[in-house]
Amino acid sequence: MSRLRLIFFASAGFLLTSSFAAALQEGAAAPAADDGGGGTDIMAAIQSAGIIGYLIIAMSMVAGALIIEHFTSIKRDKLAPPETVDEIEELLAEGNYQEALDLCEAEPCFFTNVAASGIRKIGHPFEALEKSVEEMEDEESVKLQQKIGWLSLIAGIGPMMGLFGTVTGMVGAFATIADAKGGVEPSEFAGDISMALMTTVLGLTVAIPTTGFYAFFKNKVTITSLEIGAMIEEMFERFRPTE
């Protein structure tokens, strides 16, 4: 199921990229399909968005790559490999603290980084160990939040670039009308209007799914961080002094 989801998200993330490549290859709009009422070719419409549209499409490429990377890296088995967890548990149970620390440093990840901070405090008061673990948990969680923060940035910039293209197109259209000495034909400013509308469409096309993916990964980071934190706290409970 996870593999099918990855394929789906990869296809969605690079949909605009494919359209962009096809537009460049054709170099011109293909004739619209004869549906009895005319129509606008999608490639011609994308080309009408100009450089702003191409920049938005490039942002969709980045967003698609980030989404795929997050699906492969932000999961429990990557942040806390089960075999590593079991091995560290066994070493701590046997009292081989240095070997456990060496293993954590050799295989850095969310779990091992937090575990290493606790192992270094073994022999100190339990409160110091607990505080060290909590601080490292917070630090690792912040790193993950910063990692997915790029999706939030793209989701915010996309509509802004679309709005910029819209304003630019409308300014061009009104300038064409103002410069016309006599009557102005709609075809004379149709290109500017097309740019205004298409950049808005592209900006929203990038922003809407990217916002959804950001919310999904944000929740996933929160849940996974709590799960790993609970696992580590349970692992170090053996060092809590008995009354």
C-alpha positions as CSV (number, residue, x, y, z in Angstrom):
1,M,0.0,0.0,0.0
2,S,2.8,2.4,0.9
3,R,4.5,1.7,-2.5
4,L,1.2,2.6,-4.3
5,R,0.9,5.8,-2.4
6,L,4.5,6.7,-3.2
7,I,3.9,6.2,-6.9
8,F,0.7,8.2,-6.7
9,F,2.3,11.2,-5.0
10,A,5.3,11.1,-7.3
11,S,3.0,11.3,-10.3
12,A,1.0,14.1,-8.8
13,G,4.1,16.0,-7.8
14,F,5.6,16.0,-11.3
15,L,2.4,16.5,-13.3
16,L,3.2,20.2,-13.9
17,T,6.8,19.3,-14.7
18,S,5.7,17.0,-17.5
19,S,3.4,19.7,-18.9
20,F,6.3,22.2,-18.8
21,A,8.6,19.9,-20.7
22,A,6.0,19.2,-23.3
23,A,5.4,22.9,-23.8
24,L,9.1,23.5,-24.4
25,Q,9.4,20.7,-26.9
26,E,6.4,21.7,-29.0
27,G,7.5,25.4,-28.9
28,A,4.1,26.5,-29.9
29,A,0.5,25.7,-29.1
30,A,-1.1,22.7,-30.7
31,P,-4.4,23.1,-32.4
32,A,-7.3,22.9,-30.0
33,A,-9.5,19.9,-30.2
34,D,-12.5,20.3,-32.4
35,D,-15.3,20.0,-29.9
36,G,-17.8,22.2,-31.8
37,G,-17.2,25.2,-29.6
38,G,-13.5,25.7,-29.7
39,G,-11.2,25.5,-26.7
40,T,-7.8,26.4,-25.3
41,D,-4.9,24.0,-25.6
42,I,-3.4,23.4,-22.1
43,M,0.2,23.7,-23.4
44,A,-0.6,27.0,-25.1
45,A,-2.2,28.2,-21.9
46,I,0.9,27.3,-19.8
47,Q,3.1,29.0,-22.3
48,S,1.0,32.2,-22.0
49,A,1.9,32.3,-18.3
50,G,5.4,33.4,-19.3
51,I,8.4,33.3,-17.1
52,I,6.3,33.6,-13.9
53,G,4.4,30.5,-14.9
54,Y,7.7,28.6,-15.5
55,L,9.0,29.6,-12.1
56,I,5.8,28.3,-10.5
57,I,6.2,25.0,-12.4
58,A,9.8,24.8,-11.2
59,M,8.5,25.2,-7.7
60,S,6.2,22.3,-8.3
61,M,9.2,20.2,-9.2
62,V,10.9,21.1,-5.9
63,A,7.7,20.4,-4.0
64,G,7.3,17.0,-5.7
65,A,10.9,16.0,-4.9
66,L,10.4,17.1,-1.3
67,I,7.2,15.1,-0.9
68,I,8.8,12.0,-2.3
69,E,11.8,12.4,0.0
70,H,9.6,12.9,3.0
71,F,7.6,9.8,2.3
72,T,10.8,7.8,2.2
73,S,12.6,9.3,5.2
74,I,10.0,10.5,7.7
75,K,8.7,7.2,9.0
76,R,9.3,5.3,12.2
77,D,11.5,2.6,10.7
78,K,13.9,5.2,9.4
79,L,13.9,7.4,12.4
80,A,14.1,4.5,14.8
81,P,15.4,1.3,13.0
82,P,13.9,-1.7,15.0
83,E,17.2,-3.7,14.8
84,T,19.2,-0.7,16.2
85,V,16.6,-0.2,19.0
86,D,16.8,-3.9,20.0
87,E,20.6,-3.9,19.9
88,I,20.9,-0.8,22.1
89,E,18.3,-2.3,24.5
90,E,20.4,-5.4,24.8
91,L,23.7,-3.5,25.3
92,L,22.1,-1.4,28.0
93,A,20.6,-4.4,29.7
94,E,24.1,-6.0,29.8
95,G,25.7,-2.9,31.1
96,N,27.8,-2.3,27.9
97,Y,27.2,1.5,27.9
98,Q,30.3,2.4,25.9
99,E,29.4,-0.1,23.1
100,A,25.9,1.3,23.1
101,L,27.2,4.8,22.8
102,D,29.6,3.8,20.0
103,L,26.6,2.2,18.1
104,C,24.6,5.4,18.5
105,E,27.4,7.5,17.1
106,A,28.0,5.1,14.2
107,E,24.4,5.1,13.1
108,P,23.0,8.6,13.6
109,C,19.2,9.0,13.5
110,F,16.4,10.4,15.6
111,F,16.5,7.5,18.0
112,T,20.2,7.1,18.3
113,N,20.9,10.8,18.7
114,V,18.5,11.0,21.6
115,A,19.6,7.7,23.1
116,A,23.2,8.9,23.0
117,S,22.4,12.0,25.0
118,G,21.0,9.8,27.7
119,I,23.8,7.3,27.7
120,R,26.3,10.0,28.2
121,K,24.5,11.0,31.4
122,I,24.5,7.4,32.9
123,G,26.1,7.7,36.3
124,H,24.8,11.2,36.9
125,P,21.6,11.9,38.8
126,F,18.5,10.6,37.0
127,E,17.1,14.1,36.7
128,A,20.1,15.2,34.6
129,L,19.7,12.1,32.4
130,E,16.0,12.8,31.9
131,K,16.6,16.5,31.1
132,S,19.3,15.6,28.6
133,V,17.0,13.2,26.8
134,E,14.1,15.6,26.7
135,E,16.2,18.4,25.3
136,M,17.6,16.2,22.6
137,E,14.1,15.0,21.8
138,D,13.0,18.6,21.3
139,E,16.1,19.4,19.2
140,E,15.4,16.4,16.9
141,S,11.8,17.3,16.6
142,V,12.7,20.8,15.6
143,K,15.0,19.5,12.9
144,L,12.2,17.5,11.4
145,Q,9.8,20.5,11.6
146,Q,12.4,22.6,9.8
147,K,12.8,19.9,7.2
148,I,9.1,19.9,6.3
149,G,8.9,23.7,6.6
150,W,10.1,24.0,3.0
151,L,6.7,22.7,1.9
152,S,5.0,25.4,3.9
153,L,7.2,28.0,2.2
154,I,6.4,26.8,-1.3
155,A,2.7,26.6,-0.4
156,G,2.8,30.2,0.7
157,I,4.9,31.5,-2.2
158,G,2.9,29.8,-4.9
159,P,-0.3,31.9,-4.6
160,M,1.9,35.1,-4.2
161,M,3.7,34.4,-7.4
162,G,0.3,33.7,-9.1
163,L,-1.0,37.0,-7.8
164,F,2.1,38.8,-9.0
165,G,1.5,37.3,-12.5
166,T,-2.2,38.3,-12.3
167,V,-1.3,41.9,-11.5
168,T,1.4,42.0,-14.2
169,G,-1.0,40.7,-16.8
170,M,-3.8,43.1,-15.8
171,V,-1.3,46.0,-15.9
172,G,-0.3,45.0,-19.4
173,A,-3.9,44.7,-20.5
174,F,-4.8,48.1,-19.3
175,A,-1.6,49.6,-20.8
176,T,-2.6,48.1,-24.2
177,I,-6.1,49.6,-23.9
178,A,-4.7,53.0,-22.8
179,D,-2.2,53.1,-25.7
180,A,-4.9,52.3,-28.3
181,K,-5.7,55.5,-30.2
182,G,-8.9,54.2,-31.6
183,G,-11.0,51.2,-30.8
184,V,-9.2,48.2,-29.3
185,E,-9.8,44.6,-30.3
186,P,-10.0,42.0,-27.6
187,S,-7.3,40.0,-29.3
188,E,-4.8,42.8,-28.6
189,F,-4.9,42.4,-24.9
190,A,-6.0,38.7,-24.7
191,G,-2.5,37.6,-24.1
192,D,-2.1,39.7,-21.0
193,I,-5.5,38.5,-19.7
194,S,-4.5,34.9,-20.4
195,M,-1.2,35.4,-18.5
196,A,-3.1,36.9,-15.5
197,L,-5.5,34.0,-15.3
198,M,-3.1,31.2,-16.0
199,T,-0.5,32.3,-13.4
200,T,-3.3,32.3,-10.8
201,V,-4.3,28.8,-11.8
202,L,-0.8,27.5,-11.6
203,G,-0.1,29.2,-8.3
204,L,-3.2,27.6,-6.7
205,T,-2.5,24.2,-8.4
206,V,0.9,24.2,-6.6
207,A,-0.3,25.7,-3.3
208,I,-3.4,23.6,-2.6
209,P,-1.8,20.1,-2.7
210,T,1.4,21.3,-1.1
211,T,-0.5,22.7,1.8
212,G,-2.3,19.4,2.3
213,F,1.0,17.5,2.2
214,Y,2.6,19.9,4.7
215,A,-0.3,19.4,7.2
216,F,0.0,15.6,6.7
217,F,3.8,15.5,7.3
218,K,3.5,17.9,10.3
219,N,1.0,15.6,12.0
220,K,3.2,12.6,11.1
221,V,6.3,14.3,12.6
222,T,4.4,15.0,15.8
223,I,3.1,11.5,16.2
224,T,6.3,9.8,15.3
225,S,8.3,12.1,17.7
226,L,6.0,11.2,20.5
227,E,6.2,7.5,19.8
228,I,10.0,7.5,19.7
229,G,10.2,9.7,22.8
230,A,8.0,7.3,24.7
231,M,10.1,4.4,23.6
232,I,13.3,6.1,24.8
233,E,11.9,7.2,28.1
234,E,10.8,3.6,28.7
235,M,14.3,2.4,27.8
236,F,15.9,4.7,30.4
237,E,13.4,3.9,33.2
238,R,15.8,1.2,34.3
239,F,18.1,3.9,35.6
240,R,15.5,5.6,37.7
241,P,16.4,5.2,41.4
242,T,14.1,3.0,43.4
243,E,12.8,4.5,46.6
